[in-house]
């Protein structure tokens, strides 16, 4: 185990690093900014559409998952770009897989919101 901070000091520094990550995603990643704006719009809409706790969990959780996956995708892209700018099959594969993960997370939003809205408006 490497020496380092422990206890509350470690937690505080980890929080600071997380905030740096959020700032970097907002500053450097257009896709993250777009998805964040979408979440800012959809979160209040979810509360307006339903008060059912499970429905809210599905709707809000799917939005949060998109933001998480987008940050991870951006991290993968940053590491690949840091390694080198030359074309390489593995670099392309890593970026494509990150993109596919974001796509699946977005499809999950459509599925969750669609199922919830179907339950609310068609199954009553």
URLINRA-V126798 format. One record per pair of residues at least 4 apart in sequence whose C-alpha atoms are under 8 Angstrom apart, sorted by the first residue. I is the first residue (numbers start at 1). J is the second residue. D is the distance in Angstrom with one decimal. If there is no record, write none. Layout:
i:I j:J d:D
i:I j:J d:D
This chain:
i:5 j:9 d:6.0
i:5 j:10 d:4.9
i:6 j:10 d:4.9
i:6 j:11 d:7.8
i:7 j:11 d:6.5
i:8 j:12 d:6.1
i:9 j:13 d:6.2
i:10 j:14 d:6.0
i:11 j:15 d:6.1
i:12 j:16 d:6.3
i:13 j:17 d:6.3
i:14 j:18 d:6.2
i:15 j:19 d:6.3
i:16 j:20 d:6.3
i:17 j:21 d:6.3
i:18 j:22 d:6.3
i:19 j:23 d:6.2
i:20 j:24 d:6.1
i:21 j:25 d:6.1
i:22 j:26 d:6.2
i:23 j:27 d:6.0
i:24 j:28 d:5.8
i:24 j:29 d:7.7
i:25 j:29 d:5.2
i:25 j:32 d:6.3
i:25 j:33 d:7.6
i:25 j:71 d:6.7
i:25 j:74 d:7.6
i:26 j:30 d:7.4
i:26 j:32 d:6.4
i:26 j:33 d:5.6
i:29 j:33 d:6.5
i:29 j:74 d:7.3
i:30 j:34 d:6.2
i:31 j:35 d:6.2
i:31 j:70 d:7.6
i:32 j:36 d:5.9
i:32 j:67 d:6.8
i:32 j:70 d:6.2
i:32 j:71 d:7.2
i:33 j:37 d:6.2
i:34 j:38 d:6.2
i:35 j:39 d:6.1
i:35 j:66 d:7.5
i:35 j:67 d:6.8
i:36 j:40 d:6.1
i:36 j:67 d:7.0
i:37 j:41 d:6.3
i:38 j:42 d:6.0
i:39 j:43 d:5.8
i:39 j:63 d:6.1
i:39 j:64 d:7.9
i:40 j:44 d:7.3
i:41 j:45 d:6.7
i:42 j:46 d:6.0
i:43 j:47 d:6.7
i:43 j:60 d:6.5
i:44 j:48 d:6.2
i:45 j:49 d:6.0
i:46 j:50 d:6.3
i:46 j:56 d:6.4
i:46 j:59 d:6.7
i:46 j:60 d:7.4
i:47 j:51 d:6.2
i:47 j:56 d:7.0
i:50 j:55 d:7.1
i:50 j:56 d:6.9
i:50 j:120 d:7.9
i:51 j:55 d:7.8
i:51 j:56 d:7.0
i:52 j:56 d:6.2
i:53 j:57 d:6.1
i:54 j:58 d:6.2
i:55 j:59 d:6.2
i:55 j:116 d:6.1
i:56 j:60 d:5.8
i:56 j:61 d:8.0
i:57 j:61 d:5.5
i:58 j:62 d:6.0
i:58 j:112 d:6.1
i:58 j:113 d:7.7
i:59 j:63 d:6.6
i:59 j:109 d:7.1
i:59 j:112 d:6.0
i:59 j:113 d:5.8
i:59 j:116 d:7.7
i:60 j:64 d:6.2
i:61 j:65 d:6.1
i:62 j:66 d:6.6
i:62 j:105 d:7.2
i:62 j:108 d:6.3
i:62 j:109 d:5.1
i:62 j:112 d:6.9
i:63 j:67 d:6.8
i:63 j:109 d:6.3
i:64 j:68 d:6.3
i:65 j:69 d:6.1
i:65 j:105 d:6.4
i:66 j:70 d:6.0
i:66 j:102 d:6.5
i:66 j:105 d:5.2
i:66 j:106 d:6.2
i:66 j:109 d:7.9
i:67 j:71 d:6.3
i:68 j:72 d:6.4
i:69 j:73 d:6.0
i:69 j:101 d:6.7
i:69 j:102 d:5.8
i:69 j:105 d:7.1
i:70 j:74 d:6.1
i:70 j:102 d:5.9
i:71 j:75 d:6.2
i:72 j:76 d:6.2
i:72 j:98 d:7.6
i:73 j:77 d:6.2
i:73 j:95 d:7.5
i:73 j:98 d:4.7
i:73 j:99 d:6.7
i:73 j:101 d:7.7
i:73 j:102 d:7.3
i:74 j:78 d:6.1
i:75 j:79 d:6.3
i:76 j:80 d:6.2
i:76 j:94 d:7.2
i:76 j:95 d:6.9
i:76 j:98 d:7.1
i:77 j:81 d:6.0
i:77 j:94 d:7.8
i:77 j:95 d:5.9
i:77 j:98 d:8.0
i:78 j:82 d:6.0
i:79 j:83 d:6.3
i:80 j:84 d:6.8
i:80 j:91 d:6.0
i:80 j:94 d:7.8
i:80 j:95 d:7.8
i:81 j:85 d:6.0
i:87 j:91 d:7.3
i:87 j:92 d:7.4
i:88 j:92 d:6.2
i:89 j:93 d:6.1
i:90 j:94 d:6.1
i:91 j:95 d:6.3
i:92 j:96 d:6.0
i:93 j:97 d:6.0
i:94 j:98 d:6.2
i:95 j:99 d:6.2
i:96 j:100 d:6.1
i:97 j:101 d:6.2
i:98 j:102 d:6.5
i:99 j:103 d:6.3
i:100 j:104 d:6.2
i:101 j:105 d:6.2
i:102 j:106 d:6.2
i:103 j:107 d:6.2
i:104 j:108 d:6.1
i:105 j:109 d:6.5
i:106 j:110 d:6.6
i:107 j:111 d:6.1
i:108 j:112 d:6.0
i:109 j:113 d:5.9
i:110 j:114 d:5.7
i:111 j:115 d:6.0
i:112 j:116 d:6.2
i:113 j:117 d:6.0
i:114 j:118 d:6.0
i:115 j:119 d:6.2
i:116 j:120 d:6.2
i:117 j:121 d:5.9
i:117 j:122 d:7.8
i:118 j:122 d:5.2
i:118 j:123 d:6.6
i:119 j:123 d:4.8
i:119 j:124 d:6.0
i:120 j:124 d:5.1
